[in-house]
Amino acid sequence: MNRVLFSEVQEGLELPGIEIDVSTGLIIATAIASRDYQNVHHDRDQAIALGSKDIFMNILTTNGLVGRLVTDWTGPGGELKRVNIRLGVPNYAGDKMLLSGTVKSKRIERGENLIDVDVIGRNSMGNHVTGTVVVALPN
């Protein structure tokens, strides 16, 4: 299991990427688990009637996967402090998303060792998500 320490992190470090199979089951299960019952996340016919090509992933799932990218890298010592994301193209069922991250900066603030990580999630149409995650690490 990973255990990243603040002193070991260098700006520009690339995190190990994660490839996500954006399956119909993943989209539906995570929408229901996050109590997002909007029809575009579970009813293909309704999604198409509303102008979408298929059902698509909700923002809560995307946010969770971004957090997972960072905590898979840090291990149990990492504590997410802030996740600031912006959605781009949809994550449609049947696509794949490659999540990647790069350490932008590190600092000590109010006694906490903080790392800023720029994240990008790309699928076949372009950037699904971009943003920055702030994570606290032990010394």
C-alpha positions as CSV (number, residue, x, y, z in Angstrom):
1,M,0.0,0.0,0.0
2,N,1.2,3.5,-0.9
3,R,2.2,5.9,1.9
4,V,3.4,9.2,0.4
5,L,5.1,11.6,2.7
6,F,5.1,15.4,2.2
7,S,8.9,15.5,2.2
8,E,9.1,13.0,-0.8
9,V,6.8,14.9,-3.1
10,Q,8.2,17.1,-5.9
11,E,6.4,19.6,-8.0
12,G,5.7,18.2,-11.5
13,L,5.3,14.6,-10.2
14,E,2.8,12.6,-12.3
15,L,0.4,10.5,-10.3
16,P,-0.4,6.9,-11.5
17,G,-3.4,7.2,-13.8
18,I,-6.6,5.3,-13.5
19,E,-8.7,4.0,-16.4
20,I,-12.4,3.8,-15.7
21,D,-14.8,1.7,-17.8
22,V,-17.8,3.9,-18.0
23,S,-20.4,1.1,-18.0
24,T,-24.1,1.4,-17.9
25,G,-24.0,-0.4,-14.5
26,L,-21.5,2.1,-13.1
27,I,-23.5,5.1,-14.2
28,I,-26.8,3.8,-12.8
29,A,-25.4,2.3,-9.5
30,T,-23.5,5.4,-8.6
31,A,-26.3,7.8,-9.4
32,I,-28.7,5.7,-7.2
33,A,-26.0,5.5,-4.5
34,S,-25.7,9.2,-4.5
35,R,-29.5,9.6,-4.5
36,D,-29.4,11.3,-7.9
37,Y,-32.6,10.0,-9.5
38,Q,-32.5,12.4,-12.5
39,N,-33.6,10.3,-15.5
40,V,-30.6,11.1,-17.7
41,H,-28.5,8.9,-15.4
42,H,-30.6,5.8,-15.6
43,D,-33.2,5.9,-18.4
44,R,-31.7,5.7,-21.9
45,D,-35.0,6.5,-23.6
46,Q,-35.6,9.6,-21.5
47,A,-32.0,10.7,-21.9
48,I,-32.3,10.5,-25.7
49,A,-35.7,12.2,-25.6
50,L,-34.0,15.1,-23.8
51,G,-31.3,15.4,-26.5
52,S,-28.5,13.2,-25.1
53,K,-27.0,10.3,-27.0
54,D,-27.2,8.0,-24.0
55,I,-27.2,8.0,-20.2
56,F,-24.3,9.8,-18.7
57,M,-22.3,9.9,-15.4
58,N,-23.4,12.4,-12.7
59,I,-21.0,15.0,-11.1
60,L,-21.0,13.2,-7.7
61,T,-19.5,10.1,-9.3
62,T,-17.0,12.1,-11.2
63,N,-16.0,14.0,-8.0
64,G,-15.6,10.7,-6.1
65,L,-13.4,9.2,-8.9
66,V,-11.2,12.3,-8.8
67,G,-10.8,11.9,-5.0
68,R,-10.0,8.2,-5.6
69,L,-7.2,9.1,-8.0
70,V,-5.5,11.2,-5.4
71,T,-6.1,8.9,-2.4
72,D,-5.0,5.8,-4.3
73,W,-1.7,7.7,-4.8
74,T,-1.3,9.0,-1.2
75,G,-2.4,5.9,0.6
76,P,-4.1,6.1,4.0
77,G,-2.1,9.2,5.2
78,G,-3.7,11.5,2.6
79,E,-6.6,13.6,3.6
80,L,-8.6,15.4,1.0
81,K,-9.1,19.0,1.9
82,R,-10.6,20.5,-1.2
83,V,-11.8,19.2,-4.5
84,N,-12.6,21.8,-7.1
85,I,-13.7,20.4,-10.5
86,R,-15.3,21.6,-13.7
87,L,-17.2,19.3,-16.0
88,G,-16.6,19.2,-19.8
89,V,-17.9,16.6,-22.2
90,P,-20.2,13.9,-20.8
91,N,-19.1,10.5,-19.7
92,Y,-21.5,8.3,-21.8
93,A,-22.1,4.6,-21.1
94,G,-19.7,2.5,-23.1
95,D,-16.8,4.9,-23.1
96,K,-13.6,4.9,-21.0
97,M,-12.1,7.7,-19.0
98,L,-8.4,8.1,-18.2
99,L,-7.9,10.1,-15.0
100,S,-4.5,11.6,-14.5
101,G,-2.9,14.1,-12.1
102,T,0.2,16.2,-11.7
103,V,1.5,17.8,-8.5
104,K,1.2,21.5,-9.1
105,S,2.7,22.8,-5.8
106,K,3.3,22.1,-2.1
107,R,3.1,24.3,0.9
108,I,2.7,24.4,4.6
109,E,-0.4,26.3,5.7
110,R,-1.7,26.6,9.3
111,G,0.5,23.7,10.3
112,E,-0.7,21.4,7.5
113,N,1.5,19.9,4.7
114,L,-0.6,20.6,1.6
115,I,-0.2,19.4,-1.9
116,D,-2.1,20.9,-4.9
117,V,-2.8,18.3,-7.6
118,D,-4.1,19.3,-11.1
119,V,-6.4,16.6,-12.4
120,I,-7.8,15.8,-15.8
121,G,-10.2,13.0,-16.9
122,R,-10.3,12.4,-20.6
123,N,-12.7,10.2,-22.7
124,S,-13.0,9.7,-26.4
125,M,-14.7,13.1,-26.9
126,G,-12.2,15.2,-24.9
127,N,-11.9,16.4,-21.3
128,H,-14.7,15.2,-19.1
129,V,-13.3,16.8,-15.9
130,T,-10.5,19.2,-15.0
131,G,-9.7,20.7,-11.7
132,T,-7.5,20.9,-8.6
133,V,-7.4,18.7,-5.5
134,V,-5.8,19.9,-2.2
135,V,-4.6,17.0,-0.1
136,A,-2.8,17.0,3.3
137,L,0.1,14.6,3.8
138,P,2.0,13.5,6.9
139,N,5.7,14.5,7.2
